[in-house]
Amino acid sequence: MTGQMTTTEQKARNMTYTKFLTTLIVLFSFTTTIQAADYRPTSLTWTTQSKNSSESMPCGGCDIGMNVWVENGDVLIYATRSGWLDENGTLLKAGRWRLKIDGNPLAESDFKQTLNLDNGNITISAADVKLQIWADVETPVFFIDIKSGKKRGATLSYESWRFRDLPLTKAECQQSSWKWIVPENCLTFADSIKPEKSKLRFYHHNRKETVHDFTMEREGIDGIKDKLYNPLSMLRMDGEMTAPAFTYAGTADGKYASTDYRAWQYKAASINGAIITVKLSADAQQVKPAVSLRRSAEWWRAYWQRSYIITDTPEAQEMVRNYELFRFLLGCNAKGALPTKFNGGLFTFDPVYVGKAYPFTPDFRLWGGATMTAQNQRLVYWPMLKSGDTDMMTAQFDTYLRMLPTAVERTRYYWGHDGASFTEQIECCGLPNPAEYGKHKPGQDMGTERNAWLEYLWDTQLEFCSMILDAKSYAGMDIEKYDTLIRQCIKFFPEHYRQLAVERGPKALDGNGHLVIFPGSGCETYKQAYNPSSTIAALIRVCQQYGDTATLKLLPPIPLRDNMIAPAEAWARIQNVETPQLYPVWPWRLYGVGRPDIDIAINTYRNDAHALSMRDIKGWKQDNIWAACLGLTDDAADLNTRKFASGPYRYPAFWDQGFDWAPDHNRGGAAMIGLQEMLLQEKEDGELILFPAWPKSWNAKFRLHASGGRVVEAEIKDGKVTTTK
């Protein structure tokens, strides 16, 4: 069939042998004039203070994200930790720290704030004062190291807007899993904050009943509630600030941006050096600041040696620089239990600076904290394969693994068959978001979402299965524990669609012995679709990777129309602005440079009226990736440079909210993928293709990762690709 690559058995044998040979070739052929130990990313320095939190600089490590800025001479820090989810499903910040040094030395004209990418810390200096701020890479702790040439007084404050219960409006509930179905008296409950002489303890302890209990009841599944996963119930998020040079001096109230807060203030009368330690877990290991500083710097230096992209071509420098600045944000959650969120990650700031329509607390973000929009989330994790950061992907993989029992149980409960059904707007408990789930009338299928955008959309679970299988190929990851996840995700489709077919008539398959994928969905866009190409391509690719020949034989061919990939054989309506007819190019790689029938895919990219009308660089748009995967160099260069252009905030890799929230991480992920594909691709048999969509007039060097455990280093200079043995 067109777009389907020989038989799985032959393909598997050929690829295994070819990749083995190609691995040997690469290991002996590709090195570069830049040695691994020599690469150092360039620091980012500001010589003026910031106006507000939107002009903050990121810092972090382990699973902590901080926004650091200096405003009117005060050092301010927002900090949060991956997984700090309250009972409403809001991702909470731990609070805001403020350091005011007497005499306001940081207002001096020699002010400098630097993000030292090479060692992952921030330094701030002016006059005779120097501060160093960093997060430990092994345990959830961050430090503020203060040094002064002369003794000065200082005030350290912990500021919290959750010093009291906060009623949530309908608009504000968008930060939670409630979205627009706001319960009566919906509150963000107050934290417990306990000052001591030179310490402060703070924690948020979730109630037993959470938004997930409501979700189970709303979705008619509370009868098996005891079998389902509820990670929010009784969850405790706690922290401790230790400041030996400071003494507790009472509280003060204030307002920052649009939010009232209470400050717990600590005073130091005369110091020329002090270290403040903040633990974001009561169980965090004790670590001496000097040890933490050293091991954190070592970790970041090793992180930058995994991969790099370098250019001296002016047209490409901003793109390459912002690739690196965004990758830093991803590294800050390298060891998080929960994945980096597509809608701001760990680095959101006061929402009023995103838009005046959001005069809410610093905890606010659109699309929630416990909710995962899978189509967006995947873009944050795909680029980690080529950047060599596969160890960071386990946070996303393990999230699906934790949700798997619920996904299997809901499938059995609603439909009585095997397989795992993960929906698109999915809660961290494994069930559809209760608002997006919609309202059901008696007799309607309770397993599906009554949602015009999300109905019958199950595909994205296959992308994460494909990532898992690629992680094994790229880095030798042990994926045995994910085997059941992959198997159940594949199994859902033949089980479900054969059952639907026999409910409509006597035959489970069509006249060619293939599944009838109806009703289906071409992403969120082509609804009530019959055999959508994105679903078929997903199943083809994952079945080939996994070696599931039985399911592969059941799949219909990719639908074609007018020598183009069709979104589906038929559909009822167009609901969104995606282009699923190009998903067979990426992420599924059935078409592309060095692959069969690329002319069909190029024709789709260039001539499909819907694809053309939807072309954009905004948010999660993927046109930059498709252009690169099809070897369309001019389009790839244009789209990727524009997509990776600096955002509107001071930190260049803080992009506007796009379709979601700021800083927009799915834009950064999609931009990373597009740039990587410009530099390195593989043919069907694993043969490497260097600079497949990179302008010949642009110079570049890179170290990126490829299948078969290969680390590829290459250079293009003055149009010539060179390698050094």
FENVEN-V321603 format. One record per residue. PHI is phi in degrees with one decimal (NA if undefined). D_FIRST is the distance of its C-alpha to the first C-alpha in Angstrom with 1 decimal. Layout:
BEGIN
PHI D_FIRST
PHI D_FIRST
END
This chain:
BEGIN
NA 0.0
-64.2 3.8
88.9 6.3
-106.0 5.5
-100.6 8.1
46.9 8.7
-95.3 10.6
-63.8 13.1
-63.6 16.1
-67.3 15.6
-61.1 14.8
-61.1 17.9
-63.9 20.1
-64.0 19.3
-68.6 19.8
-59.9 23.0
-69.0 24.5
-64.9 23.5
-64.9 24.8
-62.4 28.0
-65.2 28.7
-65.3 27.9
-59.2 30.2
-62.4 33.0
-61.1 32.5
-64.5 32.7
-61.2 35.7
-93.1 37.6
-108.5 36.6
-107.9 36.5
-133.7 39.7
-142.7 41.5
-70.7 45.0
-93.9 45.2
-81.8 45.8
-55.2 44.6
-72.4 48.2
-91.2 49.0
-77.6 46.6
-135.0 48.4
-68.8 47.1
-78.9 49.4
-70.6 51.5
-115.2 51.7
-123.6 55.3
-114.0 56.9
-112.4 60.5
-133.6 61.2
-72.0 61.1
-97.0 58.5
-82.0 59.2
-167.5 57.4
-66.5 54.8
-68.6 51.9
-101.7 53.2
-80.5 52.9
-113.5 51.6
-78.8 49.3
-155.3 50.3
170.3 49.2
169.2 48.1
63.9 47.1
-141.8 46.1
-108.4 48.7
-121.7 48.2
-127.1 51.3
-105.1 52.0
-121.0 55.1
-152.8 57.2
-118.4 60.9
-132.9 62.4
54.6 66.0
84.3 66.8
-93.6 65.3
-88.7 62.4
-122.9 59.9
-140.1 57.0
-91.6 54.5
-138.6 53.0
-145.7 50.3
-130.9 48.5
-54.1 44.9
93.2 45.1
-79.6 48.3
-108.1 47.2
-85.4 49.9
-67.2 49.9
-90.0 48.4
86.2 45.5
-90.9 46.9
-83.6 46.6
-85.3 50.2
-84.8 51.9
-70.4 54.6
146.7 57.0
-126.4 58.5
-107.1 60.9
-133.2 63.5
-119.8 65.8
-116.5 68.8
-100.6 71.1
-57.6 74.6
86.2 75.5
51.4 72.0
-64.9 71.4
-74.3 67.7
-86.0 68.7
-67.6 70.1
-69.9 68.8
-90.8 67.5
-56.5 64.9
-150.6 61.6
-126.1 58.6
-128.8 56.0
-91.4 52.8
-88.4 52.8
-57.8 49.1
-61.0 49.9
-121.0 51.7
77.1 50.5
-118.3 53.8
-116.6 55.6
-116.0 59.1
-130.6 61.4
-147.0 64.7
-172.1 67.6
52.3 71.3
-106.1 72.0
-107.3 69.4
-139.2 66.1
-117.5 63.6
-129.1 60.6
-127.6 57.9
-157.0 55.1
-110.3 53.1
-68.6 53.0
-93.2 49.6
-109.2 50.2
-146.1 51.9
-75.4 52.1
-139.7 55.2
-129.6 56.1
-128.8 59.3
-124.8 61.5
-106.0 63.9
-110.5 66.9
-133.8 69.2
-140.6 72.1
-69.6 74.8
-137.5 77.4
-71.0 77.8
-139.4 76.5
-84.1 76.1
-156.4 72.7
-123.8 71.1
-110.3 67.9
-125.4 66.4
-103.7 63.7
-112.9 62.6
-134.5 60.9
-90.6 60.0
-97.9 59.4
-78.1 63.1
-148.3 63.1
-63.1 60.7
-116.4 58.7
-64.0 57.7
-104.0 54.2
-77.4 53.7
-60.4 50.6
-66.4 49.4
-71.6 50.2
-66.9 48.3
-63.9 45.1
-76.1 45.9
-113.9 45.5
-83.6 43.2
-73.5 45.2
50.7 44.1
-95.1 45.4
-100.1 46.5
-74.6 49.7
-72.8 51.9
-64.9 55.6
57.4 57.5
-72.0 54.5
-130.2 55.8
-89.3 55.0
-73.7 57.6
-65.3 60.1
-79.8 59.9
-97.7 62.7
-128.0 64.4
-127.9 67.4
-79.7 69.4
-131.2 71.6
-56.3 73.9
-127.7 71.4
-135.5 68.2
-142.8 66.0
-109.2 63.8
-144.0 61.2
-158.1 58.7
-124.7 56.5
-113.5 56.3
-65.7 53.8
-69.7 55.0
-67.5 53.6
-85.8 52.1
-129.1 49.3
-58.8 46.8
-71.1 44.4
-64.8 46.8
-61.1 46.6
-59.0 42.8
-61.7 42.7
-67.7 45.1
-61.3 43.4
-93.5 40.0
66.1 41.7
-121.0 41.1
-67.6 44.6
-65.7 45.0
-117.1 43.2
-54.5 44.6
-68.9 46.1
-93.8 42.6
-100.2 41.3
-89.1 41.6
-130.8 44.2
-72.9 44.7
-87.1 47.1
-63.8 49.8
63.7 52.9
-64.7 51.2
-117.3 54.0
-116.1 53.6
-135.7 56.7
-153.4 58.2
-150.4 61.5
-103.5 63.1
-123.1 65.8
-137.8 68.1
-58.0 71.2
-83.3 72.9
-115.0 72.7
-129.1 74.5
-60.0 73.5
-129.0 75.4
109.3 74.2
-115.8 71.7
-147.8 71.3
-106.4 69.2
-160.0 67.3
-141.8 64.3
-122.8 61.5
53.8 59.1
-112.1 58.9
-126.9 59.7
-70.5 63.0
-145.8 63.4
-117.2 66.0
-110.6 66.8
-96.6 68.2
-101.7 70.3
-127.1 71.5
-112.5 74.1
-124.5 75.1
-77.1 78.5
-160.5 78.4
-135.9 75.6
-121.4 74.3
-167.6 71.5
-162.8 69.5
-124.9 66.1
-106.5 64.4
-116.1 61.9
-124.5 59.5
-96.8 57.7
-104.8 54.8
-162.7 55.0
-63.6 58.0
-91.8 56.3
-60.5 55.7
-65.4 57.1
-72.4 60.3
-141.9 59.8
-69.3 62.4
-53.9 61.6
-64.5 62.0
-66.1 59.6
-62.5 57.0
-60.6 57.4
-68.7 56.9
-71.3 54.0
-69.5 52.2
-61.5 52.6
-63.4 51.3
-63.6 48.2
-65.6 47.4
-63.4 48.1
-67.5 45.6
-58.8 43.1
-73.6 43.2
-82.5 42.8
-60.1 39.4
-161.5 37.8
-162.0 39.0
-135.8 38.2
-130.3 41.1
-147.5 41.6
-113.6 44.7
-86.4 43.0
-54.6 44.6
-63.9 41.6
-108.8 39.7
-66.7 42.6
-64.4 42.5
-60.4 38.8
-68.2 39.3
-63.7 42.5
-73.3 41.1
-57.3 38.2
-69.4 40.9
-66.2 43.0
-73.6 40.2
-62.0 39.3
-60.8 42.9
-60.0 42.5
-66.2 39.7
-66.1 41.9
-67.4 44.7
-111.3 42.7
-60.0 41.6
-121.0 43.0
-70.6 42.7
-73.0 42.0
-112.8 40.1
-71.3 37.5
-65.0 38.5
-75.2 38.3
-64.1 36.1
-100.3 39.0
114.4 41.7
57.0 41.5
-100.5 45.0
-127.7 46.4
-67.2 47.0
-131.8 50.4
-53.7 52.6
-66.3 50.4
-63.7 53.0
-85.6 52.0
-86.1 48.4
-168.8 49.7
-65.1 53.0
-75.7 51.4
-122.3 51.1
-83.4 54.8
-116.0 53.9
-74.9 54.5
-62.8 52.8
-77.2 50.6
-76.2 48.7
-156.9 45.1
-73.1 42.6
74.9 39.8
74.1 42.0
-108.3 42.5
-90.1 41.2
-92.4 38.2
-117.1 35.0
-86.3 32.6
-62.1 29.6
-60.4 27.5
-87.8 30.5
-61.5 31.6
-59.3 28.4
-67.3 29.1
-72.1 32.4
-104.9 30.8
-54.8 27.7
-68.8 29.9
-69.0 32.0
-65.0 29.5
-75.7 30.1
-80.3 33.7
81.7 34.4
-107.4 35.5
-62.8 33.4
-62.1 36.6
-78.0 37.0
-77.9 33.6
-64.2 35.0
-59.7 36.9
-74.8 33.7
-61.6 32.1
-68.0 35.3
-61.2 35.5
-65.4 32.4
-64.9 33.7
-65.7 37.0
-82.1 35.3
-56.2 33.0
-56.0 35.6
-66.7 36.0
-63.6 32.3
-73.8 32.1
-63.4 35.3
-65.5 34.5
-64.3 31.3
-65.4 33.3
-65.7 36.1
-79.3 34.3
-120.8 31.6
75.6 32.6
-124.5 29.4
-81.4 28.5
109.5 26.7
-110.7 27.9
-117.1 27.7
-103.3 28.8
-86.0 29.3
-81.0 29.4
-86.2 33.1
-114.9 34.1
-81.5 37.6
-69.0 38.4
-84.9 39.3
101.4 35.6
-105.8 36.1
-59.4 35.1
-54.7 37.8
-63.0 40.3
-72.5 40.6
-71.3 36.9
-59.8 36.4
88.3 38.2
-102.7 40.5
-114.4 39.5
-98.1 41.3
-54.9 42.0
92.6 39.1
-82.9 36.4
-67.3 33.8
-73.4 35.7
-82.6 32.8
-96.8 31.1
-89.1 32.7
-85.8 34.4
-143.0 33.5
-60.8 31.9
-91.1 30.2
-104.6 29.3
-57.2 28.5
59.9 25.4
-104.8 24.6
-121.6 23.9
-62.2 21.3
-63.5 23.8
-58.5 24.7
-72.1 21.4
-65.9 22.4
-71.5 25.6
-63.6 23.9
-63.8 21.8
-59.7 25.1
-60.5 26.8
-65.8 24.3
-67.3 24.6
-61.2 28.4
-66.7 28.4
-68.5 26.5
-73.9 28.6
-129.9 32.0
68.8 31.9
-60.2 32.6
-76.7 33.4
-112.0 31.0
-57.2 32.0
-67.9 33.6
-94.2 30.4
-60.0 28.4
-63.9 29.3
-58.7 28.4
-63.9 24.9
-62.5 24.4
-70.3 26.0
-65.8 24.0
-67.7 20.6
-59.2 22.2
-53.8 23.3
-68.4 20.0
-65.1 19.2
-63.8 23.0
-71.5 23.6
-79.6 20.9
-68.1 21.4
-64.8 25.0
-62.0 24.8
-64.4 22.8
-75.7 25.6
-74.0 28.2
-87.4 26.9
-167.4 26.5
-80.0 26.4
-108.8 22.6
-84.6 21.1
-128.3 17.4
-80.7 15.8
-66.6 15.5
-101.5 12.1
77.5 13.7
-108.3 12.3
-60.6 14.8
-105.7 16.3
-87.0 17.1
-155.4 20.2
-76.4 22.5
-124.0 20.8
-154.3 21.6
-85.8 20.1
53.7 22.8
-91.2 26.2
-105.7 25.3
-94.4 22.9
-101.7 24.6
52.0 24.0
-83.0 20.3
-107.5 17.7
54.0 14.5
-65.4 15.5
-65.6 13.1
-66.4 15.7
-69.9 15.8
-62.7 12.1
-62.0 12.1
-61.3 15.4
-67.9 14.4
-58.2 11.5
-63.7 14.0
-70.3 17.0
-64.3 15.6
-64.8 14.7
-63.5 18.2
-84.7 19.9
81.0 18.3
-90.0 17.6
-71.8 15.2
-64.5 16.3
-68.8 15.3
-57.9 12.0
-67.8 11.2
-83.7 12.5
-83.1 10.3
-72.6 8.6
-70.8 5.7
-61.2 7.7
-70.1 9.9
-120.5 10.7
-155.0 14.1
54.6 16.1
58.7 13.9
-134.3 14.3
-72.9 12.9
-88.1 14.5
-60.5 16.7
-169.9 15.5
-69.3 14.9
-161.5 18.8
-155.9 21.7
-92.4 25.4
-161.7 27.0
-110.4 26.9
-110.2 29.2
-133.2 29.1
-123.0 28.5
-94.5 25.3
-128.1 22.1
-68.1 19.3
-66.8 16.7
-101.8 17.5
-63.2 17.3
-61.3 13.8
-79.4 16.0
-147.6 18.8
-87.2 19.4
-90.6 15.9
55.2 15.4
-79.8 11.7
-128.5 13.0
156.6 16.5
-59.4 19.0
76.8 17.9
-120.8 14.2
-64.7 11.2
57.9 11.1
-63.8 14.4
-61.7 15.5
-65.5 13.4
-69.3 14.9
-64.0 18.3
-60.6 18.3
-64.2 17.8
-62.1 20.6
-87.5 22.9
-124.1 22.4
-66.7 21.3
-61.5 24.7
-69.1 24.6
-59.2 23.5
-67.4 26.4
-69.8 28.9
-93.4 28.2
-65.0 28.6
-168.0 31.4
-109.5 32.8
-66.8 34.4
45.6 34.1
-83.9 30.6
-58.8 28.9
-119.1 26.1
-60.5 25.8
-62.1 27.7
-70.6 25.0
-62.9 22.1
-60.9 24.2
-67.2 24.9
-66.4 21.4
-95.8 20.4
71.0 23.5
-89.8 25.3
-60.8 28.7
-62.5 31.0
-64.5 29.2
-62.8 28.9
-64.1 32.6
-66.1 33.8
-67.7 31.9
-73.8 32.7
-66.6 36.3
-73.6 36.8
-68.9 35.1
-95.0 37.2
-63.2 40.4
-58.4 43.3
-74.9 43.6
-80.0 46.7
-96.4 48.6
-65.6 50.6
-75.4 48.3
-59.4 45.5
-96.7 42.6
-96.9 43.9
-92.1 41.6
-63.8 42.4
-68.6 41.1
54.3 38.1
-88.0 36.4
-129.8 38.1
-155.6 41.2
-102.8 43.0
-75.3 42.6
-75.7 38.9
-80.4 37.1
-74.5 33.5
-65.5 34.2
-61.6 35.5
-65.1 32.5
-63.3 30.0
-66.9 32.2
-58.4 32.3
-60.3 28.5
-59.8 28.4
-65.5 31.2
-59.0 29.7
-68.4 26.4
-64.1 28.5
-96.3 30.1
-150.9 27.6
-137.7 23.9
-130.6 21.8
-76.8 18.9
-58.2 16.1
-89.5 18.6
94.3 21.5
-63.9 23.2
-77.7 25.4
-123.7 25.4
-90.4 28.9
51.3 29.8
-69.4 26.4
-139.7 27.7
-105.3 31.4
-57.4 33.8
-64.6 35.4
-85.8 38.8
-99.4 38.7
-86.6 40.0
-163.7 38.6
-129.1 38.8
-149.5 36.8
-126.5 36.4
-136.0 33.1
-106.5 31.2
-138.3 27.8
-62.3 25.8
75.1 27.5
72.2 30.9
-86.9 31.3
-109.5 33.8
-108.0 33.2
-125.3 36.1
-153.1 35.9
-143.8 37.8
-121.7 37.5
-140.2 40.8
53.5 41.6
83.9 38.0
-110.7 38.0
-85.2 36.1
-125.1 38.5
-134.7 38.5
-122.5 41.6
-75.9 41.7
END
